[in-house]
Every structure is written in C-alpha cells, then in structure tokens.
C-alpha cells in the first residue's frame, strides 16, 4: 500500500524564478559596465515587432551602434529580414520549442552577437503574451507592442506582460478606423495594469509617431537607461 507520508511535493517555480532573477541582475550589471543598453521586446505573433524594430533601428542607427537578437522556436526569417533592411548586427536564437527566453539564454545570445562594438541591443522575444513576461531576461527596459487588430482589452486579459513593461507601443494605429478599437480605453487598460508605463500609439508602416519613440530612446540612453518603474 502506498504510504502518503513518503510522498514529497516540491515547488520548483520559486527556485527557478529566483535563480533566473539573480542571473538577470548579474547580467544587467555586466551590461551596464560595458555601457550597453538592452531592450526586451514582447508581443503576440503578428503585432509588428520586426517591422517596428526595423523602422526604429533605421532612425536610431545614426546615433547608436545597434544589434538585434531574434528569438523564435525555429527559422531564421526575422534575423535575415532585419539584417537585410537595417545592415545592423543580427543573430537568430532558436529556443528549441521553449516559448520564452531567460537570462542565461539572453547571455548566450549576447556572447554570440558580440557586444564590444554596440551601444544598444534589441531582443525580440518569442511571440506570445504569457511566457516571455514570466522570465527576467536581464534587459534594462521591457517594451511591449500591442496592435489595433488585437483589441483594446488585451491588457485586461494578459495582465502580467503589461505589469512588467516600461514602454507600450500601440501599433497599426492607422488601421483603427477599420476595427472596433477604442484608443482611450486601451490606454486606460494599460495604465490600470501599470500606471508608470509610457504608452505611444504608432504606425510602424506609415511612420506615425515613430519620432516620439526615437526621442524616448535617445533620452533613455542619455540618462543612463534608468527604468521608468525603478
């Protein structure tokens, strides 16, 4: 007969997250010593992460030396696309089926891309609204992209990613007239989750408000990159 007193239940989540948080803090300190600013970019698939990054990099590259790490379960489509359209350093990270990156994976990617000649690195995380927000990558800033077709209620349905983000870009704002989308309600929902976040409506395709995002990053890097919610 099975003796229930001999069965142990071990909660792994706490130690796993604690270990990753420690690694992330060490990575942040290391990158700060190298004068490199790391941005973790999160969103659902199709929100426009890659298109937005291409537009931003082409506007920032005259001021900063930029690299991009593209994380996907498979393929190198995004890394090839970014490199071809921006001519910046780009590396593809395959997660082997995992739906997120953690600090150790991020460190491997940084070692692979080489950071000695870079000022700013964008990490395009795996596209989903749950797993990436659970793991600290060691980034100095978390950026989330929400697209108009997804709806203005996403911050209510997926709270953690918006609680963790410093900057939210509401992309495809030029398509708002064709969807049932309330910009004010969307901003209010984001602020409900994180009142310290900066919210900027943009169109990566038309370039609307991208100059505002560029100014945001210029100020961030000029000030040493202190997080909005630090």
C-alpha positions as CSV (number, residue, x, y, z in Angstrom):
1,X,0.0,0.0,0.0
2,X,1.3,3.5,-0.9
3,X,2.4,5.4,2.2
4,X,1.3,9.0,1.5
5,X,3.6,10.3,4.2
6,X,6.6,9.2,2.0
7,X,5.5,11.4,-0.9
8,X,7.1,14.8,-1.1
9,X,5.8,17.7,-3.0
10,X,8.4,20.2,-4.3
11,X,7.5,23.6,-5.6
12,X,10.1,24.2,-8.3
13,X,8.7,27.5,-9.6
14,X,10.1,29.7,-6.8
15,X,13.7,28.5,-7.0
16,X,13.7,28.5,-10.8
17,X,12.5,32.1,-10.9
18,X,14.8,33.2,-8.1
19,X,17.8,31.7,-9.8
20,X,16.9,33.4,-13.1
21,X,16.3,36.7,-11.3
22,X,19.8,36.5,-9.8
23,X,21.3,35.8,-13.2
24,X,19.3,38.6,-14.7
25,X,20.6,41.1,-12.1
26,X,24.2,40.0,-12.7
27,X,23.7,40.3,-16.5
28,X,22.3,43.9,-16.1
29,X,25.2,44.9,-14.0
30,X,27.6,43.4,-16.5
31,X,26.0,45.2,-19.5
32,X,26.0,48.5,-17.5
33,X,29.7,48.1,-17.0
34,X,30.0,47.7,-20.8
35,X,27.8,50.7,-21.5
36,X,25.3,48.6,-23.4
37,X,21.6,49.1,-23.1
38,X,19.4,46.0,-23.6
39,X,15.7,46.2,-24.6
40,X,13.4,43.2,-24.3
41,X,10.6,43.4,-27.0
42,X,7.5,41.4,-26.4
43,X,4.1,41.0,-28.2
44,X,1.7,38.4,-29.6
45,X,2.6,37.0,-33.1
46,X,1.7,39.4,-35.9
47,X,1.7,42.6,-33.7
48,X,4.5,44.0,-35.7
49,X,7.6,43.5,-33.6
50,X,10.0,43.0,-36.5
51,X,8.6,45.8,-38.7
52,X,8.7,48.2,-35.7
53,X,12.3,47.3,-34.9
54,X,13.4,47.8,-38.5
55,X,11.7,51.3,-38.5
56,X,13.3,52.2,-35.2
57,X,16.7,50.9,-36.0
58,X,16.9,52.8,-39.2
59,X,16.0,56.0,-37.3
60,X,18.4,55.4,-34.4
61,X,21.4,54.0,-36.3
62,X,23.0,57.4,-37.0
63,X,23.3,57.9,-33.2
64,X,23.9,54.4,-31.8
65,X,25.6,51.2,-32.7
66,X,22.8,48.7,-32.7
67,X,22.4,44.9,-32.6
68,X,19.3,42.7,-32.7
69,X,18.7,39.2,-31.3
70,X,15.7,37.4,-32.9
71,X,14.2,34.6,-30.8
72,X,12.0,32.0,-32.4
73,X,11.2,28.4,-31.9
74,X,12.6,27.8,-35.4
75,X,13.6,29.5,-38.7
76,X,15.9,32.5,-39.3
77,X,13.4,34.6,-41.2
78,X,13.3,37.6,-38.9
79,X,17.1,37.8,-38.4
80,X,17.7,37.7,-42.2
81,X,15.0,40.3,-42.7
82,X,16.3,42.7,-40.0
83,X,19.9,42.3,-41.2
84,X,18.9,42.9,-44.8
85,X,16.8,46.0,-44.1
86,X,19.0,47.7,-41.5
87,X,22.5,46.4,-42.0
88,X,22.9,46.1,-38.3
89,X,24.4,43.1,-36.4
90,X,21.8,40.4,-36.2
91,X,21.6,36.9,-34.7
92,X,18.9,34.3,-34.6
93,X,18.2,32.5,-31.3
94,X,16.4,29.1,-31.5
95,X,14.6,28.2,-28.3
96,X,14.2,24.5,-29.1
97,X,10.5,24.6,-28.5
98,X,10.5,26.9,-25.5
99,X,8.1,29.8,-25.6
100,X,10.4,32.3,-23.8
101,X,13.9,33.5,-23.2
102,X,15.5,33.6,-19.8
103,X,18.7,35.4,-18.6
104,X,21.0,32.6,-19.4
105,X,19.7,32.3,-22.9
106,X,20.0,36.0,-23.4
107,X,23.6,35.9,-22.2
108,X,24.3,33.2,-24.8
109,X,22.8,35.4,-27.5
110,X,24.9,38.4,-26.4
111,X,28.0,36.3,-26.4
112,X,27.1,35.1,-29.9
113,X,26.4,38.6,-31.4
114,X,29.4,40.2,-29.7
115,X,28.8,43.4,-27.7
116,X,32.1,45.2,-27.6
117,X,31.2,47.5,-30.5
118,X,27.5,48.0,-29.6
119,X,25.6,50.6,-27.6
120,X,22.1,49.3,-27.9
121,X,20.7,45.7,-28.4
122,X,17.1,44.9,-29.1
123,X,16.0,41.4,-28.1
124,X,12.9,40.3,-30.0
125,X,11.4,37.7,-27.7
126,X,9.2,34.8,-28.7
127,X,5.8,35.9,-29.8
128,X,3.2,35.3,-27.1
129,X,1.7,37.2,-24.3
130,X,2.2,34.8,-21.4
131,X,5.6,33.0,-21.1
132,X,8.0,35.9,-22.0
133,X,6.7,38.1,-19.3
134,X,7.4,35.5,-16.6
135,X,11.2,35.4,-17.1
136,X,13.5,38.4,-16.5
137,X,15.9,38.5,-19.4
138,X,18.4,40.9,-17.9
139,X,17.1,43.7,-20.0
140,X,17.2,47.3,-18.8
141,X,13.8,48.0,-20.4
142,X,10.8,45.9,-21.3
143,X,8.9,47.0,-24.3
144,X,5.5,45.6,-25.4
145,X,3.8,46.1,-28.8
146,X,0.0,45.8,-28.9
147,X,-1.6,46.1,-32.3
148,X,-5.0,47.6,-33.1
149,X,-6.5,44.3,-34.6
150,X,-5.9,42.5,-31.3
151,X,-8.4,44.7,-29.5
152,X,-8.3,47.3,-26.7
153,X,-9.0,44.6,-24.0
154,X,-5.7,42.8,-24.2
155,X,-4.2,44.4,-21.1
156,X,-7.2,43.1,-19.1
157,X,-6.8,39.5,-20.4
158,X,-3.0,39.3,-20.2
159,X,-2.1,41.3,-17.1
160,X,1.5,40.3,-16.4
161,X,3.1,41.4,-19.6
162,X,1.7,44.9,-19.1
163,X,2.6,45.0,-15.5
164,X,6.2,44.2,-16.4
165,X,6.5,46.6,-19.3
166,X,8.1,50.1,-19.2
167,X,7.0,51.1,-22.7
168,X,3.9,50.1,-24.7
169,X,3.6,50.8,-28.4
170,X,0.1,50.6,-29.8
171,X,0.9,49.6,-33.4
172,X,-1.2,49.8,-36.6
173,X,-3.0,52.9,-35.3
174,X,-3.6,53.8,-38.9
175,X,-5.9,50.8,-39.1
176,X,-8.1,51.9,-36.1
177,X,-11.0,53.1,-38.3
178,X,-11.5,49.6,-39.7
179,X,-11.7,47.9,-36.3
180,X,-13.8,48.2,-33.1
181,X,-10.9,49.7,-31.2
182,X,-11.1,52.5,-28.5
183,X,-7.6,54.1,-28.1
184,X,-8.5,55.8,-24.9
185,X,-10.0,52.6,-23.4
186,X,-6.8,50.8,-24.4
187,X,-4.5,53.3,-22.8
188,X,-6.7,53.3,-19.7
189,X,-6.5,49.5,-19.5
190,X,-2.7,49.6,-19.9
191,X,-2.4,52.3,-17.1
192,X,-4.7,50.1,-14.9
193,X,-2.1,47.4,-15.1
194,X,0.9,49.7,-14.8
195,X,0.4,53.4,-14.3
196,X,4.2,54.0,-14.7
197,X,4.3,52.7,-18.2
198,X,4.8,55.0,-21.2
199,X,2.2,54.5,-23.9
200,X,2.8,55.7,-27.5
201,X,0.4,55.0,-30.4
202,X,2.3,54.4,-33.6
203,X,2.2,53.0,-37.1
204,X,5.4,51.1,-38.0
205,X,4.2,51.0,-41.6
206,X,3.5,54.7,-42.1
207,X,6.0,56.1,-39.6
208,X,3.3,57.8,-37.5
209,X,4.8,58.9,-34.1
210,X,8.0,56.9,-34.5
211,X,9.9,60.2,-34.0
212,X,8.4,60.2,-30.5
213,X,9.7,56.7,-29.8
214,X,13.1,57.7,-31.2
215,X,13.2,60.6,-28.8
216,X,12.2,58.3,-25.9
217,X,15.2,56.0,-26.6
218,X,17.6,58.9,-27.1
219,X,16.6,60.3,-23.7
220,X,16.8,56.8,-22.1
221,X,20.3,56.1,-23.3
222,X,21.4,59.7,-22.5
223,X,20.2,59.3,-18.9
224,X,21.9,56.0,-18.3
225,X,18.7,54.0,-19.0
226,X,17.0,54.2,-15.7
227,X,13.8,52.1,-15.8
228,X,10.5,54.1,-15.6
229,X,9.3,51.9,-12.7
230,X,12.6,51.6,-10.9
